[in-house]
Amino acid sequence: MASISRAYMQQIYQQFQMFATWPTQSVVNLGDVGVMKDRLFRKVSHLDDFNVRFKVEPVGPEADQNYTTSSQISVSTSIGQPPVVGITFGTEGSTYLQARNCRRESLGNLLELERSLLELYRRSEWNPEHVIITSVLRASPTIILIAGSGGGSIELSLPAGVIIDELVYPWVSGSVAIKKESGISVRHVTKHDTTPWFGASQLRRPFRKEPTLQFLSGDDESDMALETLKWDDF
């Protein structure tokens, strides 16, 4: 499962420049505080627990997201009563995703947040290993299918007139039936709010190629800054 999760998370980051939540049913929220290991976020607290105030940017317009590892997935349709759709996954970790009514939410005024975290750090009340969720993509409904092995497949009986690109709606309403399924590691289908991917930031020292003066009396926080985390930071 570790290789599957890594393949999925790497695909999502390459496509959307954000980190994927894992397991896929996990929900993260703005202001969550936690640790990231192997690009997996684990919540330990929230900014509210530190009495840190934060602002939320206005939510942007809704949009739909479709994503497939197209070179590794084939979709076939059989016209009948009922119609049948087959989705075949070529390799382990191949992904088929539909997310509807997506809303991007972000923390605002990050400079003010940075100042608050620096003050906590000066008082030894902030762990520099902690990261903060600073943006999330919220969606509903959502389908996420991930193959557990090469050759994984699923066959679905659909109501008449369903368009494959809008498969998510009849599926979450219960009008899609699974005829066959093989080699599918993750089948996440929900009508409820999910957060498929997110952005995170951390109070840290920017990377420098040149050596800097180190103070023997203790850590100097003057060069600490709240920075957006990227894939290569881990």
Buried (B, 14 or more C-beta within 10 A) or exposed (E): EEEBBBBBBBBBBEBBEBBBBBEBEBBBEBBBBBBBEEBBBEBEEBBEEBEBEBEEEEEEEEEEBBBBBEEBBEBEEEEEEBBBBBBBBBBBBBBBBBBBBBBBBBBEEBEBBBEBBBEBBEEEEBBBEBBBBBBBBBBBBBBBBBBBBEEBBBBBBBEEEBEBEEBBBBBBEEEBEEEEBBBBBBEBBBBEEBBBBBBBBBBBBEEEEEEEEEEEEEEEBEEBBBBEBEEEBE
